[in-house]
Amino acid sequence: MGTPTISIIGTGNVAFQLGVALNEAGVEILDIWGRDTNKANQLSKELECLRASTIKSLSGELLIVCVSDDAIREVLTNINSSKFVAYTSGSLELSACGRASNTGVFYPLQTFTKEQVVCFDDVPLLIESQSSNLEELLFELAKKLSRHVLSVNSQQRKMYHLSAVWINNFTNHILFQAKSLAEENNIDWAILQPLIEKTALKLTNCDPYNNQTGPARRGDNSIISSHEAMQTGIRKELYSLISKSIDQTYNK
């Protein structure tokens, strides 16, 4: 089965990054559609393709839906059931999408912003479909972008997504709290950058369990109490709860 022509639904970070990656891989993007006309016009120019006036007028052999989970079902109801469609959600079960067997999942397990172009070579692409023809098509397309293509079911994909939230979203928020703490107390955030880099580097080749250090790992309650007294509000609650989790993990 040859590489299909593509239509993209959506104008957000995933639509942008996936569209750029498809273009670079030589995959033909015929058109895009998005609710925000201005964003759709901008993205169509970026990807050098047409902007469709309606979902039903999209002309690609495969429609890739890059919208929020809450919007996926509504979008799918407006697509002809004979069309091959794949959505990029990590958490919406295939059985819950309310559409026939021509629907699949093309989930890039990565964090995306428009400001940083992502190299898809190392982005895991998780594939799911009840149709063997669509699954084959999605696999062939995924292999043009990434070295890591995996077939999963909905429950496995949801667990990958949950783990990804812990790894990326929660870690990023903790770093935001640390940066806010530094700024509020007039200390130089740049001094902490080497520690961030070292922490990330260690995680690439060591088990997180063995990497753990710090006062909670040692069971040093006096330091923990001192740190808690230096903080207030939700930040203090987060510090205490994470310290408790670490303590229960290592000092049972």
C-alpha positions in Angstrom: 0.0 0.0 0.0 1.5 3.4 -1.0 1.8 6.5 1.1 -1.6 8.2 1.3 -2.2 11.9 0.6 -3.0 13.7 3.8 -5.5 16.2 5.2 -5.0 17.7 8.6 -7.8 18.8 10.9 -6.6 21.2 13.6 -4.3 24.2 13.9 -2.5 23.7 17.2 0.9 22.5 18.3 0.5 18.9 17.2 -1.0 19.9 13.8 1.9 22.2 13.2 4.7 19.9 14.2 3.2 16.8 12.5 2.6 18.8 9.4 6.2 20.1 9.3 7.5 16.5 9.8 5.2 15.1 7.1 6.4 17.8 4.6 10.0 17.1 5.4 9.4 13.3 4.9 8.0 14.1 1.4 4.4 13.1 2.3 1.9 15.2 0.3 -0.4 17.3 2.5 -3.3 18.4 0.3 -5.2 20.6 2.6 -6.1 21.5 6.2 -9.1 22.6 8.1 -9.5 24.4 11.4 -12.3 26.3 13.3 -10.1 29.4 13.6 -9.9 30.7 10.0 -6.9 32.9 10.7 -4.8 30.1 12.2 -5.9 27.8 9.4 -4.7 30.3 6.8 -1.4 30.7 8.6 -0.8 26.9 8.9 -1.8 26.3 5.2 0.8 28.8 4.2 3.4 27.2 6.4 2.7 23.8 5.0 2.2 25.0 1.5 -1.2 23.4 1.1 -4.8 24.5 0.6 -7.2 25.6 3.4 -10.5 23.7 3.1 -13.7 25.6 3.7 -15.4 22.7 5.5 -14.4 19.3 6.9 -16.4 17.5 4.3 -14.4 19.2 1.5 -11.1 17.8 2.7 -9.6 15.8 -0.1 -6.8 13.6 1.4 -6.9 9.8 1.4 -6.1 9.9 5.1 -7.5 12.6 7.5 -5.4 13.2 10.6 -7.4 14.8 13.4 -5.2 16.9 15.7 -7.7 18.5 18.1 -8.4 18.3 21.8 -9.9 15.1 23.2 -13.2 16.8 23.9 -13.6 17.9 20.2 -12.6 14.6 18.6 -16.0 12.9 18.7 -17.8 16.0 17.2 -15.2 16.2 14.4 -15.5 12.5 13.6 -19.3 12.8 13.2 -18.8 15.3 10.4 -16.5 13.0 8.4 -17.8 10.6 5.8 -17.6 7.0 7.2 -15.9 5.7 4.1 -12.9 8.0 4.7 -9.7 6.7 6.5 -9.3 8.8 9.7 -6.7 8.8 12.5 -6.7 10.9 15.6 -3.6 11.9 17.7 -5.0 11.5 21.2 -3.2 9.6 23.9 -6.3 8.9 26.0 -9.5 8.6 24.0 -10.3 4.9 23.5 -10.9 3.7 20.0 -14.2 2.1 21.0 -15.5 5.4 22.4 -15.0 7.5 19.3 -18.4 6.5 17.9 -17.3 5.7 14.3 -16.9 2.7 12.0 -13.8 0.6 11.6 -12.1 3.1 9.2 -10.8 5.0 12.3 -7.4 4.6 13.8 -4.9 6.3 16.2 -1.7 8.0 15.2 -0.3 9.1 18.6 3.1 10.8 18.8 4.3 10.4 22.3 6.1 13.7 22.8 5.6 17.2 24.0 5.0 19.8 21.3 5.2 23.6 21.1 5.3 25.7 17.9 8.5 27.4 19.1 10.7 24.3 19.0 10.7 22.1 15.9 10.7 18.4 16.9 12.9 15.8 15.2 10.4 13.0 14.7 13.2 10.4 14.2 13.1 9.7 17.9 9.4 10.3 18.6 7.6 7.1 19.4 4.5 6.8 17.2 1.8 4.6 18.8 -0.6 3.0 16.2 -4.0 1.5 16.8 -6.8 0.4 14.4 -9.4 -2.3 14.1 -8.9 -2.3 10.4 -5.9 -4.2 9.1 -5.8 -2.0 5.9 -5.8 1.2 7.9 -3.2 -0.2 10.4 -0.9 -1.1 7.6 -1.3 2.4 6.1 -0.6 4.1 9.4 2.4 1.9 10.0 3.9 2.8 6.6 3.2 6.4 7.2 4.7 6.3 10.7 7.9 4.6 9.5 8.5 7.6 7.2 8.7 9.8 10.2 10.1 7.7 13.1 12.4 4.8 14.0 10.1 3.9 16.9 6.7 2.7 15.7 4.6 0.5 18.0 1.2 -1.2 17.8 -0.8 -0.8 21.0 -4.4 -1.2 22.2 -6.4 1.6 23.9 -5.6 0.6 27.4 -1.9 0.5 26.8 -2.0 3.8 25.0 -3.9 5.4 28.0 -1.2 4.1 30.3 1.6 5.5 28.1 -0.2 8.8 28.2 -0.6 8.8 31.9 3.1 8.0 32.4 3.9 10.8 30.0 1.9 13.3 32.1 4.0 12.3 35.1 7.2 12.6 33.1 6.7 15.8 31.2 3.8 17.9 32.5 4.3 17.3 36.2 8.1 17.7 36.0 7.7 20.9 34.0 5.3 22.3 36.7 7.8 21.4 39.5 10.5 23.3 37.6 8.1 26.2 37.2 7.6 26.2 41.0 11.4 26.1 41.5 11.9 29.0 39.1 9.2 31.0 40.9 10.8 30.3 44.2 14.2 31.5 42.9 12.7 34.7 41.4 10.7 35.5 44.5 13.9 35.3 46.6 16.2 37.0 44.2 18.5 34.1 43.5 20.0 33.4 40.1 17.9 30.8 38.2 20.9 30.2 35.8 22.9 28.8 38.7 20.4 25.9 38.8 20.6 25.1 35.1 23.5 22.6 35.3 21.5 20.6 37.9 18.5 20.4 35.6 20.7 19.2 32.8 22.5 16.6 35.0 19.2 15.3 36.4 17.8 14.8 32.8 21.1 13.1 31.7 21.0 10.7 34.6 17.5 9.6 33.7 18.5 8.6 30.2 20.8 5.7 31.5 19.9 5.0 35.1 16.8 3.7 36.8 14.9 6.6 38.6 14.7 4.5 41.7 18.4 4.3 42.0 18.9 8.0 41.1 17.0 9.4 44.1 18.9 11.6 46.6 18.0 14.4 49.0 16.6 14.8 52.5 13.5 12.7 52.0 15.6 9.8 50.6 17.8 10.0 53.6 14.9 10.4 56.0 16.3 13.7 57.2 13.2 15.1 58.8 14.8 18.2 60.3 15.8 19.5 56.8 12.3 18.7 55.5 10.7 20.6 58.3 13.1 23.5 57.7 12.2 23.5 54.0 8.5 23.4 54.7 8.8 26.4 57.0 10.3 28.3 54.1 7.3 27.8 51.9 3.6 28.5 51.9 0.4 27.5 50.1 0.2 24.9 47.3 4.0 24.9 46.9 4.5 23.8 50.5 1.8 21.1 50.1 3.5 19.8 47.0 6.8 19.7 48.7 5.4 17.8 51.7 3.4 15.3 49.7 6.3 14.5 47.4 8.7 14.2 50.4 6.2 11.8 52.0 6.0 9.7 48.8 9.8 9.5 48.6 10.1 8.6 52.3 7.5 5.8 52.0 9.3 4.5 48.9 12.7 4.2 50.6 12.3 4.3 54.3 9.5 1.8 55.1 
